[in-house]
Amino acid sequence: MQASMTFDPACRRCPRLAAHLDAVRARHPDYHCAPVPPFGVARPRLLVVGLAPGLHGANASGRPFTGDHAGLILYRTLHRFGFSNRPESRHADDGLELREAAITNAVKCLPPQNKPTGAEVRACNSYLAAELAVLPPGAAILALGRIAHEAVVRALGRRPRELPFAHGAEHPLADGRILVDSYHCSRYNTQTKRLTEAMFDAVFARIRAHLDTHERD
C-alpha cells in the first residue's frame, strides 16, 4: 500500500491534535493513534476526501473510513461502482484493495469532538495538495462535506467562493478533472436521511460516467 511520499507518519505540526493523540493513546494503547495515511492506488482516477479520522474508526484501524459507520456506506458504494474488490472494510489487513481509487482526509489526525480548527485544516493542506498533484488528467475528486470541499479548493490554489459547496455539485477543473461534492456519509447524515444511499449512488454514477467518458477520449 501506498501513502503519499510527502505523508509524515510522525507529524506533530498541530499541538492540540498531537496532545489529543497522546491522551487517546494512553487510554487505547492498541489503537493507531497517529496520522492516518491515504489508502488506495498511488495515482488514482478517483480521490475521495473526507474530514478527519474518527476516534474508533480510522484512528483505531489506521485506514481511512475503517471501523466506523461512515465507512459502511462508502466502501459498499465503492464496491458497487467497481472501485474496490470487497464491499466492507474491517481492518487494515483484511485484503481489501481499491481499484483506480484512493481515500484520504483533509486532516490526517484525530481532532477532539471530530472538529478540527481552521488552522489545523490549513496546517494539513500541503499533504492534500501533494495528493492532488499526482492525479492524472480526467480524474475525479469527491469531497465529503463542506470542510473537505474547501480544503480541496485551497489545496488547488483556488478560493472557496469560486467553487461553492453544494451536494451533487460538479466543478470542472484543469485537464479534464472534476471536483464533485457530497454530504458526508456520517451516521448523523445517513440516519436523518439528509444523505440517502440513493443520493450517494447518484453522485458515484456521475463520477463513473465522467471517468468512463474520459477513458474513451
N, C-alpha and C positions, 0 to 999 in steps of 0.2 A: 504494500500500500504506500501511498504517495502523498505525503504532505508537501505543501509548497516549500521550495528551497529557502524562502525567506521566513518561514514559520519558526518561531523561537519557543521550544517547549519549556524553557526556563524563564520566560518573560515575566518581569515584575515591574513593568512601566507604571502601573496604577497602584499606588499604595493601599487604597481602600480595598481593591479586589485582591491584592496579594495577602493582606491581613485576613480577609474573609476566607480565602482558601486555606490559610494556615489554621484558622479556627475550625473549619469544617473537617479538615484532615485529622485534627485531634479527636473529633467525635466519630469520624468514619475512616479509620486508617486503611481500610481496604478499598476506598474509593480512588478514582483517578486524581481528583483534586489538583489539577494543573491546567494550563491552557490546552484546549481541545483542538487537535489538528483537523484540517479538512479531510474529508473521506470521499474517495472515488478515483476516477481516472485522472491522469496528470494534465491532460489538455482536453477538458470536457466541452462538448457541444451544448450541454445544459449545466448551468451552475445555479444551484438552489441556495439562497442566502437567508438564514434565519436570524434571530435576535442574539441569543446567547445560550450557553449550556444551562440545562435545568439541574436543580440540586440532586435529584435522584435519577436523572436521565444521563445526559452526556457527561456531566461532572462525575458521575459514578462509573460509567462504562468506558469513557474515553473516546466515544464515537458520536458524532452529531445525531441528535434525534433518536437515540437508542436508550431504551429503558423508561420512557415516559409516554404519556398519552399522545402528545403531538406526533410522535414518530409512527403511531399506528396507522393513521390515515396517510401520512406522507409516504412511507415505504410501500404500503398497499397500492397507492396510486402510481408510484414509480414503476412497480412491477407490472401493473395493468397496462401501462403505456410502453413497456419494453425497455425500461431504463435499469432494471435490476434482475437478478436471477432468482430472487426469493421475495415473497410479499411481506416478510416480517424480519425486523432487526432485533435480535435478542441480546447479543453481547458482541464484543469486538472480535471474537474468534469463532463466530458461528458459520463462516463460509459464505456469507452474503457478499456479492460483488455488484458494483454498479457498472452499467454499460452506457458509454457516451456521456456520463453524468458525474457530477461531484456535488457534495453538500458542505457548506461552511456556515459560519456565523459572523455577524457584524462585530461582535465582541467575543473573544475566544475564551474568556474566563467567566466563571460563575459570579453573577452580581447578587448582592443582598436583595431579597424580595423580587428577584428576577428583573430588577430595574437598574440598568447602567446609567450613569450620568452622561451628559453630553460630552464632557471632557474625556470620559473613558471610551466612548464611541470614537471620538476623534483620535485618541491615542492608538487605537487598534486599526485605524483606517489604512495605514500603509500596508498591513498584511493583506487586507482585502484588495487593495489596489494591485498588489503583485499577483494575486489570484486572477483578477480580471484581465491583467495584461497578457496572459498566456492563452486566452480564449481565441479560437480560430474565427475567421470570417464566417458570418452567418449564424453564430452561436446565439443562444437564448439565456438570459439571466432571469430567474424567478425570485422576486423579493417577497418574503413572507412578512407582511406588516409594514407600517409606515417607517419605523426606525430603521429596519433593514433597507427599505427603499431609499431613504435619504442617505444612508451610509454608502450604498452603491453609487448614487448620483455624485456624491462628493468624491468618492474614490475614482470616478471617471473624469474628475475635474470640472464638473458642471454644478449649477446651483439648483437646490431643490425646487425653487419656484419655477424653474424652466421645465421641469418634468414632475408635475404634481401627482401625488399618490392617489389612486382610486382602485378599488377591487376590480379586476378584469381589464385595467388599462394596459395598453401596449404602446411602448415608446420606442420609435426607431432610433438606432444608434449608428455609429460609423461602421463601414464594411459589412453591411447587411445584418449586423447584430440587432437584437431587440431586448428591451427590458420589459418584463411582464409583472404586474402586481397582483397579489392575492392577500386577502385577510390571512393572518397567521392561523395555522391549524392547531391552535391551542385547545385544551379541554374546554375552556370558557366559551370560545367562539363556536366550537362544534356542538356543545351541549345546548347552547342558546339558539342554535340554528342560524347564527349570523353567517357561518360558513357551513354549508352542507356538502356532502360528498359529491352530489351532482354539480354544485358550483365549482368545486375543486377539479372535478373531471373536465369541466368546460374549459378551465384555464389550461390544463395539460393538453387537451385536444388542440387548442390553438398553438401551443408550443410545438407539439408533434407535427402539426401541419406546416408550421414555419420551417422546422428542421428538414422535413421531407421535401419541401419545395426547394430549399437551398441545395439539398443533395442532388436534385435533378438539374440544377443550373450548370 
